[in-house]
Amino acid sequence: MNPENSDTKNNLSDNRTELRKVLEHISSEIYTSWLRDCDKVVEFIKLNKILEEIKNKDKIEIAFENLQDFHYFINKFSKDVITNILRQSIVFGNNGDSVAYETLLNYLQIFIKFHKNNEYAYLWDSIKEIFDHNRLFYRPLQNKNHKISEEMNEKRLITVDKFNELFFTMKKKDESWLVEDALIDVQIDNKYSNSFVEKKLWTRGIVKKIDTEKEYIMINIAEETNPIIIKLHSTDYAKVGSMTKDYDWKLNLKECKLKNKFK
């Protein structure tokens, strides 16, 4: 066989983009880090840089040269990577637990930014596995008497409030607008949806009480008979209209339907 023809055949058979090759290599190495307890921190760091770039895009697919690579990322790649992190009780390597935690955090940040896009539903199915505390990665959580050793990263035992504080890296918010009887946007559980993506929703409320000593606010909302309690300075409330931009439009539409009904 002519060597020149052989080279041409090989080039034609491997038409993967460079990014696709990198992703497939990273996926394989993270699988190996679980299977053989190997140090693959370098690959984790490469992946975190890619995830950071994706977070800065307006859409996930913009980060890829073609739709095949995009679908590979939101389907097989992300599922394999997340699963092979959560399978591990310890991520080996220098700061292994920290870089793996950063990977999971990056995926959560991608979810927060793009969760309203139903085209990424397969990716959300993979990301929700992060919240399964029965996985090996969260083993210290299963034993309240477990003493954290130097090898075990403290981030495994992070509380929800602490996670929110680190996740949003919030500076002290200017809440001079937060007074009693003020209208407010508030995030509540969506009782009418079984969808993971739509588990929470934003609605309007009225501040009934602010307790700065015990650090909570009491809010009246139309969806609940009794007031709801939310921790002061939390991310579950915001200035009126900032998170419910279409609230008034929906309310007017609802009133219009009722008027037409009783004509």
Backbone as CSV, one residue per row, in Angstrom:
resi,resn,N_x,N_y,N_z,CA_x,CA_y,CA_z,C_x,C_y,C_z
1,MET,0.845,-1.197,0.000,0.000,0.000,0.000,0.880,1.247,0.000
2,ASN,0.451,2.207,-0.779,1.170,3.473,-0.843,1.024,4.214,0.490
3,PRO,2.135,4.555,1.194,2.070,5.247,2.489,1.291,6.546,2.413
4,GLU,1.411,7.220,1.275,0.713,8.496,1.113,-0.787,8.292,1.144
5,ASN,-1.268,7.197,0.480,-2.695,6.882,0.491,-3.165,6.514,1.889
6,SER,-2.271,5.822,2.642,-2.604,5.413,4.015,-2.808,6.637,4.913
7,ASP,-1.931,7.639,4.769,-2.052,8.855,5.570,-3.350,9.597,5.256
8,THR,-3.695,9.607,3.971,-4.919,10.283,3.553,-6.139,9.607,4.153
9,LYS,-6.104,8.256,4.164,-7.220,7.486,4.724,-7.380,7.770,6.208
10,ASN,-6.258,7.833,6.934,-6.305,8.108,8.374,-6.860,9.488,8.673
11,ASN,-6.468,10.458,7.842,-6.951,11.828,8.041,-8.456,11.927,7.813
12,LEU,-8.936,11.165,6.804,-10.363,11.173,6.505,-11.165,10.483,7.593
13,SER,-10.597,9.448,8.211,-11.321,8.673,9.213,-11.414,9.406,10.549
14,ASP,-10.483,10.334,10.802,-10.501,11.082,12.068,-10.761,12.552,11.774
15,ASN,-12.051,12.890,11.635,-12.408,14.273,11.331,-12.934,14.996,12.570
16,ARG,-12.546,14.510,13.745,-12.961,15.161,14.990,-12.273,16.514,15.137
17,THR,-12.989,17.448,15.746,-12.392,18.752,16.034,-11.388,18.593,17.173
18,GLU,-10.517,19.586,17.317,-9.529,19.533,18.402,-10.203,19.530,19.769
19,LEU,-11.273,20.314,19.903,-11.990,20.361,21.176,-12.616,19.008,21.494
20,ARG,-13.151,18.341,20.473,-13.750,17.013,20.687,-12.700,16.024,21.171
21,LYS,-11.507,16.083,20.581,-10.422,15.198,21.011,-10.042,15.464,22.459
22,VAL,-9.990,16.748,22.816,-9.640,17.120,24.199,-10.696,16.610,25.165
23,LEU,-11.970,16.796,24.814,-13.054,16.345,25.690,-13.044,14.829,25.863
24,GLU,-12.834,14.107,24.784,-12.807,12.641,24.871,-11.631,12.172,25.717
25,HIS,-10.501,12.866,25.596,-9.325,12.523,26.411,-9.618,12.801,27.892
26,ILE,-10.212,13.948,28.187,-10.539,14.301,29.570,-11.509,13.283,30.166
27,SER,-12.530,12.927,29.405,-13.514,11.956,29.884,-12.851,10.624,30.222
28,SER,-11.963,10.181,29.344,-11.253,8.919,29.562,-10.355,8.983,30.796
29,GLU,-9.678,10.104,30.983,-8.756,10.240,32.111,-9.496,10.337,33.450
30,ILE,-10.639,11.021,33.466,-11.421,11.108,34.702,-12.010,9.740,35.045
31,TYR,-12.369,8.976,34.026,-12.806,7.587,34.263,-11.672,6.780,34.881
32,THR,-10.462,6.967,34.374,-9.297,6.267,34.911,-8.994,6.706,36.344
33,SER,-9.224,7.982,36.640,-8.976,8.483,37.998,-9.866,7.762,39.002
34,TRP,-11.080,7.401,38.575,-11.975,6.623,39.451,-11.597,5.145,39.461
35,LEU,-11.390,4.580,38.280,-11.178,3.134,38.159,-9.887,2.690,38.843
36,ARG,-8.829,3.497,38.713,-7.515,3.070,39.212,-6.952,3.974,40.307
37,ASP,-7.770,4.888,40.804,-7.316,5.827,41.840,-6.050,6.566,41.410
38,CYS,-6.111,7.144,40.197,-4.946,7.835,39.632,-5.082,9.349,39.784
39,ASP,-3.950,10.012,39.762,-3.896,11.465,39.826,-4.140,12.027,38.424
40,LYS,-5.314,12.636,38.227,-5.665,13.242,36.938,-6.062,14.709,37.126
41,VAL,-5.419,15.358,38.083,-5.738,16.756,38.401,-5.542,17.653,37.180
42,VAL,-4.527,17.375,36.378,-4.256,18.195,35.183,-5.477,18.209,34.262
43,GLU,-6.105,17.046,34.099,-7.285,16.956,33.235,-8.478,17.696,33.843
44,PHE,-8.614,17.612,35.161,-9.686,18.353,35.829,-9.521,19.864,35.596
45,ILE,-8.292,20.332,35.702,-8.014,21.760,35.517,-8.350,22.190,34.081
46,LYS,-7.987,21.341,33.101,-8.324,21.638,31.703,-9.830,21.727,31.518
47,LEU,-10.550,20.783,32.139,-12.003,20.788,32.023,-12.608,22.035,32.653
48,ASN,-12.094,22.438,33.797,-12.631,23.627,34.463,-12.455,24.880,33.615
49,LYS,-11.355,24.953,32.881,-11.151,26.095,31.983,-12.189,26.096,30.860
50,ILE,-12.500,24.903,30.338,-13.518,24.789,29.285,-14.889,25.180,29.825
51,LEU,-15.214,24.710,31.027,-16.502,25.038,31.635,-16.618,26.533,31.921
52,GLU,-15.506,27.140,32.329,-15.497,28.591,32.559,-15.826,29.339,31.265
53,GLU,-15.255,28.878,30.154,-15.524,29.519,28.867,-16.991,29.366,28.470
54,ILE,-17.552,28.188,28.731,-18.956,27.948,28.403,-19.858,28.872,29.202
55,LYS,-19.518,29.086,30.462,-20.321,29.967,31.329,-20.374,31.395,30.802
56,ASN,-19.351,31.806,30.080,-19.276,33.182,29.593,-19.998,33.384,28.253
57,LYS,-20.541,32.300,27.707,-21.252,32.389,26.434,-22.729,32.703,26.668
58,ASP,-23.381,33.218,25.627,-24.820,33.478,25.703,-25.625,32.194,25.554
59,LYS,-25.045,31.222,24.834,-25.649,29.901,24.695,-24.531,28.861,24.744
60,ILE,-24.845,27.677,25.235,-23.821,26.636,25.372,-23.264,26.240,24.005
61,GLU,-24.134,26.122,23.001,-23.687,25.633,21.694,-22.679,26.554,21.024
62,ILE,-22.640,27.831,21.417,-21.695,28.776,20.820,-20.256,28.368,21.110
63,ALA,-20.040,27.624,22.178,-18.684,27.219,22.562,-18.131,26.098,21.682
64,PHE,-18.965,25.559,20.778,-18.549,24.402,19.974,-18.594,24.718,18.489
65,GLU,-17.748,24.015,17.746,-17.651,24.261,16.298,-18.824,23.669,15.537
66,ASN,-19.404,22.602,16.074,-20.513,21.958,15.380,-21.490,21.357,16.395
67,LEU,-22.685,21.002,15.912,-23.726,20.480,16.789,-23.376,19.108,17.351
68,GLN,-22.576,18.335,16.602,-22.184,17.012,17.097,-21.394,17.134,18.397
69,ASP,-20.458,18.085,18.429,-19.668,18.300,19.648,-20.540,18.825,20.780
70,PHE,-21.466,19.710,20.446,-22.386,20.258,21.453,-23.224,19.155,22.082
71,HIS,-23.799,18.284,21.242,-24.632,17.189,21.759,-23.800,16.188,22.553
72,TYR,-22.566,15.976,22.141,-21.674,15.101,22.901,-21.440,15.670,24.294
73,PHE,-21.252,16.977,24.395,-20.994,17.617,25.687,-22.197,17.523,26.609
74,ILE,-23.391,17.869,26.128,-24.552,17.909,27.021,-25.116,16.515,27.309
75,ASN,-24.679,15.511,26.558,-25.168,14.152,26.785,-24.097,13.272,27.437
76,LYS,-23.416,12.495,26.635,-22.496,11.473,27.146,-21.350,12.047,27.968
77,PHE,-20.697,13.085,27.469,-19.517,13.614,28.151,-19.826,14.046,29.574
78,SER,-20.815,14.924,29.722,-21.123,15.476,31.048,-21.638,14.402,31.999
79,LYS,-22.450,13.495,31.496,-22.952,12.411,32.352,-21.807,11.549,32.855
80,ASP,-20.883,11.174,31.960,-19.749,10.333,32.352,-18.849,11.043,33.348
81,VAL,-18.549,12.317,33.084,-17.655,13.078,33.966,-18.252,13.225,35.365
82,ILE,-19.502,13.663,35.429,-20.146,13.868,36.733,-20.265,12.553,37.489
83,THR,-20.670,11.495,36.798,-20.804,10.179,37.436,-19.475,9.691,37.980
84,ASN,-18.407,9.859,37.211,-17.097,9.349,37.629,-16.447,10.197,38.712
85,ILE,-16.939,11.406,38.917,-16.516,12.199,40.085,-17.258,11.699,41.319
86,LEU,-18.570,11.556,41.188,-19.390,11.173,42.335,-19.140,9.735,42.781
87,ARG,-18.567,8.918,41.922,-18.235,7.541,42.283,-17.058,7.462,43.263
88,GLN,-16.269,8.531,43.299,-15.022,8.491,44.064,-15.238,8.976,45.493
89,SER,-14.666,8.233,46.442,-14.710,8.697,47.831,-13.608,9.725,48.069
90,ILE,-12.499,9.589,47.353,-11.395,10.558,47.398,-10.903,10.772,45.972
91,VAL,-10.706,12.011,45.584,-10.137,12.312,44.264,-8.642,12.513,44.458
92,PHE,-7.853,11.587,43.932,-6.412,11.593,44.160,-5.722,12.731,43.402
93,GLY,-4.577,13.143,43.937,-3.794,14.205,43.323,-3.739,15.428,44.215
94,ASN,-2.869,16.353,43.873,-2.715,17.580,44.643,-3.996,18.414,44.565
95,ASN,-4.662,18.622,45.717,-5.950,19.326,45.772,-7.006,18.658,44.905
96,GLY,-6.938,17.337,44.829,-7.865,16.590,43.973,-9.318,16.860,44.291
97,ASP,-9.667,16.819,45.591,-11.049,17.079,45.975,-11.478,18.491,45.590
98,SER,-10.572,19.454,45.737,-10.898,20.852,45.437,-11.187,21.065,43.958
99,VAL,-10.353,20.487,43.088,-10.575,20.696,41.652,-11.824,19.953,41.191
100,ALA,-12.101,18.786,41.799,-13.326,18.054,41.460,-14.549,18.827,41.933
101,TYR,-14.450,19.403,43.129,-15.532,20.247,43.652,-15.755,21.441,42.733
102,GLU,-14.681,22.028,42.238,-14.794,23.168,41.320,-15.504,22.762,40.033
103,THR,-15.239,21.541,39.564,-15.910,21.045,38.367,-17.418,20.969,38.593
104,LEU,-17.819,20.389,39.728,-19.242,20.289,40.045,-19.856,21.679,40.198
105,LEU,-19.124,22.583,40.824,-19.601,23.952,41.006,-19.788,24.648,39.661
106,ASN,-18.856,24.440,38.737,-18.977,25.023,37.396,-20.231,24.518,36.697
107,TYR,-20.506,23.218,36.840,-21.716,22.665,36.231,-22.973,23.286,36.849
108,LEU,-22.956,23.494,38.158,-24.106,24.124,38.816,-24.292,25.561,38.342
109,GLN,-23.194,26.269,38.136,-23.278,27.645,37.645,-23.815,27.690,36.217
110,ILE,-23.442,26.695,35.411,-23.982,26.590,34.049,-25.484,26.351,34.127
111,PHE,-25.909,25.487,35.063,-27.336,25.229,35.241,-28.086,26.500,35.632
112,ILE,-27.537,27.251,36.603,-28.185,28.479,37.064,-28.361,29.468,35.908
113,LYS,-27.362,29.548,35.048,-27.409,30.531,33.957,-28.362,30.107,32.842
114,PHE,-28.401,28.803,32.524,-29.130,28.370,31.329,-30.339,27.481,31.618
115,HIS,-30.773,27.370,32.879,-31.767,26.362,33.226,-33.127,26.552,32.547
116,LYS,-33.407,27.755,32.038,-34.702,27.985,31.386,-34.747,27.436,29.958
117,ASN,-33.605,27.019,29.443,-33.544,26.496,28.076,-33.809,24.991,28.087
118,ASN,-34.972,24.596,27.593,-35.360,23.181,27.606,-34.527,22.316,26.661
119,GLU,-33.804,22.961,25.743,-32.970,22.202,24.816,-31.799,21.520,25.542
120,TYR,-31.512,21.974,26.740,-30.402,21.411,27.511,-30.890,20.416,28.568
121,ALA,-32.094,19.892,28.405,-32.705,19.038,29.430,-31.843,17.823,29.781
122,TYR,-31.180,17.231,28.785,-30.330,16.059,29.057,-29.190,16.421,30.010
123,LEU,-28.674,17.628,29.863,-27.593,18.077,30.750,-28.108,18.237,32.171
124,TRP,-29.332,18.750,32.331,-29.892,18.918,33.679,-30.092,17.567,34.354
125,ASP,-30.436,16.530,33.582,-30.584,15.186,34.152,-29.278,14.705,34.764
126,SER,-28.165,15.064,34.148,-26.855,14.673,34.681,-26.487,15.516,35.895
127,ILE,-26.749,16.813,35.807,-26.370,17.724,36.892,-27.131,17.432,38.178
128,LYS,-28.381,17.011,38.073,-29.157,16.773,39.298,-28.590,15.610,40.118
129,GLU,-27.748,14.771,39.497,-27.096,13.693,40.243,-26.169,14.251,41.324
130,ILE,-25.712,15.489,41.148,-24.819,16.118,42.127,-25.505,16.224,43.487
131,PHE,-26.829,16.268,43.497,-27.561,16.457,44.744,-27.883,15.140,45.455
132,ASP,-27.387,14.037,44.923,-27.598,12.735,45.568,-26.485,12.501,46.584
133,HIS,-26.759,12.751,47.853,-25.735,12.655,48.896,-25.423,11.217,49.303
134,ASN,-26.041,10.253,48.621,-25.682,8.856,48.871,-24.463,8.431,48.055
135,ARG,-24.014,9.309,47.157,-22.864,8.971,46.321,-21.586,8.983,47.159
136,LEU,-20.581,8.242,46.699,-19.340,8.084,47.462,-18.656,9.416,47.749
137,PHE,-18.764,10.362,46.822,-18.085,11.637,46.987,-18.546,12.361,48.254
138,TYR,-19.793,12.066,48.689,-20.349,12.722,49.871,-20.337,11.812,51.105
139,ARG,-19.514,10.788,51.085,-19.519,9.818,52.174,-19.400,10.453,53.562
140,PRO,-18.551,11.479,53.762,-18.459,12.087,55.100,-19.791,12.620,55.609
141,LEU,-20.707,12.978,54.705,-22.000,13.495,55.125,-22.835,12.433,55.821
142,GLN,-22.555,11.155,55.542,-23.366,10.077,56.074,-22.992,9.737,57.512
143,ASN,-21.891,10.295,57.999,-21.445,10.012,59.355,-21.214,11.329,60.092
144,LYS,-22.158,11.697,60.956,-22.078,12.985,61.649,-20.888,13.051,62.596
145,ASN,-20.399,11.875,63.039,-19.279,11.853,63.976,-17.935,11.776,63.265
146,HIS,-17.983,11.827,61.911,-16.754,11.699,61.133,-15.867,12.925,61.345
147,LYS,-14.636,12.705,61.758,-13.687,13.797,61.942,-12.945,14.015,60.632
148,ILE,-12.973,15.246,60.147,-12.355,15.545,58.849,-10.844,15.494,58.972
149,SER,-10.224,14.615,58.202,-8.771,14.517,58.206,-8.188,15.535,57.252
150,GLU,-6.867,15.671,57.267,-6.207,16.628,56.375,-6.411,16.238,54.922
151,GLU,-6.568,14.922,54.681,-6.731,14.472,53.298,-8.147,14.714,52.776
152,MET,-9.141,14.835,53.691,-10.525,14.966,53.270,-10.911,16.434,53.208
153,ASN,-11.309,16.892,52.028,-11.587,18.308,51.834,-12.821,18.748,52.609
154,GLU,-12.710,19.866,53.330,-13.820,20.348,54.145,-15.041,20.720,53.311
155,LYS,-14.843,20.981,52.030,-15.963,21.389,51.193,-17.003,20.286,51.061
156,ARG,-16.618,19.032,51.382,-17.589,17.937,51.340,-18.716,18.161,52.344
157,LEU,-18.407,18.844,53.438,-19.381,19.015,54.512,-20.030,20.392,54.485
158,ILE,-19.997,21.047,53.344,-20.515,22.405,53.244,-22.026,22.430,53.452
159,THR,-22.517,23.450,54.164,-23.950,23.594,54.381,-24.575,24.341,53.208
160,VAL,-25.907,24.290,53.122,-26.602,24.975,52.027,-26.348,26.476,52.080
161,ASP,-26.445,27.059,53.282,-26.233,28.501,53.415,-24.814,28.894,53.032
162,LYS,-23.836,28.095,53.465,-22.453,28.394,53.146,-22.203,28.246,51.650
163,PHE,-22.834,27.236,51.053,-22.696,27.036,49.610,-23.206,28.260,48.854
164,ASN,-24.386,28.751,49.248,-24.942,29.935,48.586,-24.028,31.145,48.738
165,GLU,-23.433,31.256,49.927,-22.536,32.382,50.181,-21.318,32.327,49.273
166,LEU,-20.738,31.122,49.124,-19.555,30.963,48.271,-19.931,31.025,46.797
167,PHE,-21.080,30.431,46.481,-21.488,30.319,45.086,-21.735,31.688,44.456
168,PHE,-22.464,32.525,45.138,-22.813,33.818,44.578,-21.741,34.878,44.849
169,THR,-20.762,34.533,45.726,-19.701,35.484,46.101,-20.287,36.887,46.272
170,MET,-21.310,36.955,47.074,-22.057,38.198,47.226,-21.347,39.176,48.150
171,LYS,-21.250,40.405,47.695,-20.836,41.474,48.583,-22.077,41.832,49.414
172,LYS,-21.866,42.517,50.514,-23.010,42.890,51.344,-23.970,43.705,50.487
173,LYS,-25.183,43.194,50.356,-26.155,43.841,49.494,-26.690,45.125,50.126
174,ASP,-26.970,46.100,49.282,-27.639,47.308,49.743,-29.128,46.982,49.857
175,GLU,-29.605,46.853,51.077,-30.999,46.481,51.293,-31.764,47.599,51.995
176,SER,-31.381,48.831,51.686,-32.095,49.968,52.269,-33.539,50.016,51.772
177,TRP,-33.794,49.380,50.616,-35.141,49.331,50.057,-36.034,48.344,50.809
178,LEU,-35.443,47.460,51.606,-36.195,46.401,52.288,-36.820,46.946,53.575
179,VAL,-38.087,47.301,53.474,-38.813,47.835,54.635,-40.154,47.109,54.733
180,GLU,-40.765,47.181,55.895,-42.061,46.542,56.086,-43.113,47.190,55.183
181,ASP,-44.017,46.349,54.685,-45.107,46.744,53.760,-44.613,46.986,52.334
182,ALA,-43.310,46.748,52.076,-42.778,46.936,50.714,-43.119,45.731,49.836
183,LEU,-43.388,46.007,48.551,-43.531,44.920,47.578,-42.160,44.317,47.325
184,ILE,-42.132,43.011,47.065,-40.855,42.320,46.947,-41.013,41.138,46.011
185,ASP,-39.941,40.743,45.303,-39.918,39.496,44.540,-39.383,38.399,45.449
186,VAL,-40.050,37.247,45.468,-39.652,36.170,46.373,-39.713,34.830,45.652
187,GLN,-38.738,33.982,45.930,-38.658,32.660,45.298,-39.287,31.616,46.219
188,ILE,-40.217,30.820,45.654,-40.928,29.819,46.444,-40.911,28.471,45.721
189,ASP,-41.289,27.408,46.439,-41.414,26.093,45.824,-42.583,26.087,44.854
190,ASN,-42.375,25.446,43.702,-43.438,25.311,42.706,-44.191,24.014,42.977
191,LYS,-45.343,24.123,43.596,-46.115,22.937,43.994,-46.803,22.256,42.823
192,TYR,-46.857,22.942,41.698,-47.633,22.431,40.573,-46.767,21.857,39.454
193,SER,-45.498,21.625,39.743,-44.610,21.092,38.706,-43.785,19.939,39.252
194,ASN,-43.679,18.873,38.464,-42.826,17.738,38.820,-41.478,17.825,38.143
195,SER,-41.281,18.892,37.373,-40.041,19.062,36.617,-38.924,19.540,37.533
196,PHE,-37.731,18.922,37.378,-36.563,19.347,38.158,-36.194,20.782,37.815
197,VAL,-36.334,21.144,36.550,-35.941,22.476,36.103,-36.858,23.546,36.691
198,GLU,-38.157,23.224,36.881,-39.122,24.210,37.345,-39.533,23.968,38.796
199,LYS,-38.587,23.546,39.614,-38.886,23.225,41.007,-39.147,24.484,41.828
200,LYS,-38.616,25.616,41.394,-38.790,26.889,42.083,-39.397,27.905,41.118
201,LEU,-40.074,28.897,41.673,-40.595,29.984,40.840,-40.547,31.289,41.628
202,TRP,-40.522,32.394,40.883,-40.504,33.724,41.492,-41.903,34.316,41.432
203,THR,-42.307,34.951,42.530,-43.612,35.594,42.590,-43.479,36.904,43.367
204,ARG,-44.596,37.594,43.541,-44.600,38.847,44.284,-45.066,38.611,45.714
205,GLY,-44.551,39.415,46.643,-44.973,39.336,48.027,-44.910,40.699,48.686
206,ILE,-45.425,40.760,49.911,-45.377,41.996,50.703,-44.685,41.691,52.029
207,VAL,-43.682,42.489,52.360,-42.933,42.278,53.597,-43.828,42.606,54.793
208,LYS,-44.030,41.610,55.654,-44.870,41.808,56.833,-44.039,42.171,58.058
209,LYS,-42.861,41.543,58.164,-42.032,41.792,59.347,-40.565,41.569,59.003
210,ILE,-39.675,42.374,59.566,-38.226,42.203,59.428,-37.637,42.091,60.830
211,ASP,-37.011,40.949,61.106,-36.376,40.737,62.410,-34.860,40.692,62.198
212,THR,-34.190,41.816,62.455,-32.744,41.892,62.227,-31.957,41.115,63.282
213,GLU,-32.558,40.925,64.451,-31.853,40.206,65.517,-31.779,38.710,65.223
214,LYS,-32.919,38.139,64.818,-32.957,36.707,64.499,-32.693,36.460,63.018
215,GLU,-32.530,37.530,62.257,-32.158,37.489,60.837,-33.151,36.709,59.978
216,TYR,-34.385,37.174,59.995,-35.370,36.595,59.086,-36.367,37.675,58.685
217,ILE,-37.056,37.432,57.567,-38.147,38.308,57.166,-39.398,37.467,56.953
218,MET,-40.534,38.054,57.274,-41.827,37.388,57.102,-42.533,38.048,55.928
219,ILE,-43.008,37.226,54.985,-43.568,37.752,53.740,-44.938,37.143,53.475
220,ASN,-45.887,37.981,53.094,-47.200,37.510,52.644,-47.189,37.360,51.131
221,ILE,-47.634,36.204,50.647,-47.754,35.998,49.203,-49.135,35.415,48.904
222,ALA,-49.611,35.656,47.695,-50.970,35.234,47.326,-51.116,33.718,47.312
223,GLU,-50.005,33.000,47.030,-50.067,31.546,46.893,-50.197,30.815,48.230
224,GLU,-49.960,31.509,49.356,-49.988,30.872,50.665,-50.941,31.612,51.601
225,THR,-51.670,30.836,52.419,-52.581,31.441,53.401,-51.802,32.114,54.519
226,ASN,-50.760,31.420,55.010,-49.933,31.946,56.092,-48.679,32.596,55.534
227,PRO,-48.092,33.551,56.255,-46.839,34.180,55.795,-45.716,33.149,55.700
228,ILE,-44.755,33.378,54.806,-43.584,32.507,54.714,-42.395,33.210,55.375
229,ILE,-41.470,32.411,55.880,-40.292,32.937,56.565,-39.060,32.701,55.691
230,ILE,-38.259,33.727,55.470,-37.034,33.615,54.669,-35.884,34.243,55.441
231,LYS,-34.722,33.648,55.335,-33.554,34.168,56.035,-33.148,35.529,55.453
232,LEU,-32.834,36.441,56.340,-32.394,37.772,55.934,-31.075,37.679,55.155
233,HIS,-30.946,38.477,54.101,-29.769,38.521,53.219,-29.632,37.274,52.339
234,SER,-30.676,36.443,52.266,-30.595,35.255,51.422,-30.787,35.643,49.957
235,THR,-30.639,34.659,49.070,-30.806,34.901,47.632,-32.231,34.591,47.172
236,ASP,-33.138,34.335,48.133,-34.508,33.963,47.789,-35.445,35.162,47.690
237,TYR,-34.913,36.366,47.786,-35.755,37.531,47.573,-34.937,38.618,46.870
238,ALA,-35.647,39.534,46.224,-34.977,40.601,45.463,-35.929,41.782,45.322
239,LYS,-35.406,42.888,44.758,-36.239,44.075,44.552,-37.426,43.738,43.664
240,VAL,-38.536,44.378,43.907,-39.741,44.114,43.136,-39.490,44.379,41.642
241,GLY,-39.876,43.425,40.818,-39.720,43.563,39.368,-38.413,43.058,38.811
242,SER,-37.405,42.847,39.674,-36.089,42.418,39.172,-36.086,40.960,38.738
243,MET,-36.906,40.114,39.383,-36.964,38.695,39.041,-38.320,38.291,38.464
244,THR,-39.285,39.201,38.471,-40.633,38.898,37.967,-41.028,39.927,36.925
245,LYS,-40.218,40.010,35.882,-40.416,41.055,34.868,-41.753,40.920,34.133
246,ASP,-42.280,39.685,34.013,-43.544,39.488,33.296,-44.723,39.271,34.246
247,TYR,-44.526,39.562,35.540,-45.579,39.308,36.537,-46.822,40.148,36.250
248,ASP,-46.645,41.436,36.036,-47.786,42.325,35.798,-48.523,41.953,34.518
249,TRP,-47.749,41.572,33.498,-48.359,41.176,32.221,-49.231,39.940,32.408
250,LYS,-48.713,38.943,33.160,-49.488,37.725,33.410,-50.725,38.016,34.248
251,LEU,-50.581,38.920,35.230,-51.704,39.280,36.094,-52.798,39.958,35.288
252,ASN,-52.409,40.885,34.414,-53.383,41.578,33.569,-54.075,40.606,32.617
253,LEU,-53.312,39.628,32.098,-53.869,38.624,31.197,-54.907,37.772,31.925
254,LYS,-54.580,37.414,33.174,-55.498,36.614,33.982,-56.783,37.376,34.268
255,GLU,-56.679,38.680,34.604,-57.848,39.505,34.880,-58.705,39.672,33.634
256,CYS,-58.024,39.783,32.496,-58.737,39.932,31.221,-59.555,38.678,30.917
257,LYS,-58.986,37.503,31.187,-59.693,36.238,30.958,-60.910,36.125,31.858
258,LEU,-60.764,36.565,33.109,-61.877,36.501,34.052,-63.007,37.429,33.629
259,LYS,-62.660,38.628,33.137,-63.683,39.581,32.689,-64.435,39.009,31.512
260,ASN,-63.723,38.396,30.565,-64.373,37.821,29.394,-65.271,36.646,29.765
261,LYS,-64.878,35.932,30.804,-65.612,34.752,31.246,-67.003,35.127,31.774
262,PHE,-67.068,36.285,32.455,-68.318,36.673,33.089,-69.114,37.709,32.288
263,LYS,-68.734,37.929,31.050,-69.485,38.857,30.214,-70.839,38.245,29.810
